Amino acid sequence: MSTSIRSYRPDDKSRLVEIFHLNVPKHFGIEELKGLESYLDKPPETYYVIEVDNKVVGASGCAVEENLSGTITWIFLHPESAGQGLGRALVEHCLAILKKDDRVKKFRAKTSQTAYKFFERMGFSLIRTEKDYWAKGLDLYDMEMLA
């Protein structure tokens, strides 16, 4: 199995939308699709896809927010690729990029109850929750980790 992480390209959009749909309703609400599509139409330079044997199986990005926290953005994987260390590889890739910015003092991830344990294992701590934030039944789990 050959795995690689590369920068997002516009021709990846349809594959990522397909993978997103496979994660509804377990990890995302369908109402989040418009936000993802908008994001993919003008992605930051720091959005990445992960490929296994030259096939896109997921993506994640990172950004430095106004409060100078480094944020993990739009992370998701094809359900068949979960549990193989690919999500960890994506987050570690993003954290390495964020660590190069001396202004960043903490990292943030906004996730749900379906994925917060993953971020806990990565070293993030829960700072707050908000019920039905993403969609009905999908709560916000706001997490952070010191840089």
C-alpha positions as CSV (number, residue, x, y, z in Angstrom):
1,M,0.0,0.0,0.0
2,S,1.5,3.3,-1.1
3,T,0.3,6.4,0.8
4,S,1.0,10.0,0.0
5,I,-0.2,13.5,1.1
6,R,-0.3,16.3,-1.5
7,S,-1.8,19.7,-2.0
8,Y,-5.5,19.8,-3.0
9,R,-6.3,20.4,-6.6
10,P,-9.6,21.6,-8.0
11,D,-10.1,18.3,-9.9
12,D,-10.2,16.6,-6.4
13,K,-13.5,18.3,-5.5
14,S,-15.9,15.7,-6.9
15,R,-14.1,12.8,-5.2
16,L,-14.1,14.7,-1.9
17,V,-17.8,15.5,-2.2
18,E,-18.4,11.8,-2.9
19,I,-16.4,10.9,0.3
20,F,-18.2,13.5,2.3
21,H,-21.6,12.0,1.3
22,L,-20.3,8.6,2.6
23,N,-19.8,10.3,6.0
24,V,-23.4,11.6,6.2
25,P,-25.1,11.3,8.7
26,K,-22.6,9.6,11.0
27,H,-20.0,12.4,11.0
28,F,-21.5,15.3,9.1
29,G,-25.0,16.7,8.5
30,I,-26.0,17.1,4.8
31,E,-26.5,20.8,5.6
32,E,-22.7,21.1,5.9
33,L,-22.2,20.2,2.2
34,K,-22.6,23.8,1.0
35,G,-19.9,25.0,3.4
36,L,-17.5,22.3,2.2
37,E,-18.2,23.1,-1.5
38,S,-17.6,26.8,-0.9
39,Y,-14.3,25.9,1.0
40,L,-13.2,23.7,-1.9
41,D,-14.0,26.4,-4.5
42,K,-11.4,28.7,-3.0
43,P,-9.3,26.5,-0.7
44,P,-6.3,27.9,1.2
45,E,-2.9,26.8,0.1
46,T,-2.9,24.5,3.2
47,Y,-5.5,22.0,2.2
48,Y,-4.3,18.5,1.5
49,V,-5.6,15.2,0.2
50,I,-4.3,11.8,1.2
51,E,-4.0,9.1,-1.4
52,V,-3.7,5.4,-1.1
53,D,-2.3,3.7,-4.2
54,N,-2.9,7.0,-6.1
55,K,-6.6,7.2,-5.1
56,V,-7.9,10.1,-3.0
57,V,-9.3,8.7,0.3
58,G,-9.5,11.8,2.4
59,A,-8.5,15.3,3.1
60,S,-7.6,17.9,5.8
61,G,-6.4,21.4,6.0
62,C,-5.0,23.9,8.4
63,A,-5.2,27.7,8.9
64,V,-3.9,30.3,11.2
65,E,-6.9,32.1,12.7
66,E,-7.1,35.8,13.7
67,N,-6.5,34.8,17.4
68,L,-3.2,33.1,16.2
69,S,-4.4,29.6,16.9
70,G,-3.6,27.0,14.3
71,T,-6.8,25.3,13.3
72,I,-7.4,21.9,11.7
73,T,-10.0,22.2,9.0
74,W,-12.4,19.9,7.1
75,I,-10.8,16.6,8.0
76,F,-12.6,13.5,6.7
77,L,-11.8,10.1,5.2
78,H,-13.5,7.4,3.2
79,P,-15.2,5.2,5.8
80,E,-13.2,2.2,4.4
81,S,-10.0,4.0,5.2
82,A,-10.8,4.8,8.8
83,G,-8.6,3.2,11.5
84,Q,-5.5,2.9,9.3
85,G,-3.6,5.8,10.6
86,L,-4.5,8.1,7.7
87,G,-6.3,10.7,9.8
88,R,-3.3,10.8,12.2
89,A,-1.0,11.3,9.2
90,L,-3.1,14.2,7.9
91,V,-3.3,15.9,11.3
92,E,0.5,15.4,11.9
93,H,1.1,16.9,8.4
94,C,-1.0,19.9,9.2
95,L,0.5,20.4,12.7
96,A,4.0,20.3,11.2
97,I,3.0,23.1,8.9
98,L,1.4,25.1,11.7
99,K,4.5,24.7,13.9
100,K,6.6,26.6,11.4
101,D,4.6,29.7,12.2
102,D,6.2,31.2,15.3
103,R,3.0,33.2,16.0
104,V,1.0,30.0,16.7
105,K,0.8,29.2,20.4
106,K,-2.0,26.7,20.3
107,F,-3.8,24.3,17.9
108,R,-7.6,24.0,17.6
109,A,-10.0,21.5,16.2
110,K,-13.7,21.8,16.0
111,T,-15.2,18.3,15.7
112,S,-18.2,16.3,16.9
113,Q,-18.8,13.6,19.4
114,T,-18.1,11.0,16.7
115,A,-14.4,12.1,16.3
116,Y,-13.4,13.9,19.5
117,K,-11.7,10.8,21.0
118,F,-9.4,10.7,17.9
119,F,-8.3,14.3,18.7
120,E,-7.9,13.4,22.4
121,R,-5.5,10.6,21.4
122,M,-3.6,13.2,19.3
123,G,-3.1,15.4,22.5
124,F,-6.1,17.8,22.2
125,S,-8.2,18.7,25.2
126,L,-11.9,19.4,25.2
127,I,-12.7,23.1,26.0
128,R,-16.4,23.3,25.3
129,T,-19.4,21.5,23.7
130,E,-22.5,22.8,22.0
131,K,-25.5,20.6,21.3
132,D,-26.7,20.3,17.7
133,Y,-24.1,22.7,16.5
134,W,-23.3,21.0,13.1
135,A,-26.7,19.4,12.6
136,K,-29.4,17.8,14.7
137,G,-27.6,15.1,16.8
138,L,-24.1,16.3,15.9
139,D,-22.7,18.4,18.7
140,L,-19.7,20.7,18.6
141,Y,-16.6,19.5,20.5
142,D,-14.2,22.4,20.5
143,M,-10.7,21.2,21.3
144,E,-7.2,22.7,21.7
145,M,-3.6,21.7,22.3
146,L,-0.7,23.9,23.2
147,A,1.9,24.3,20.4
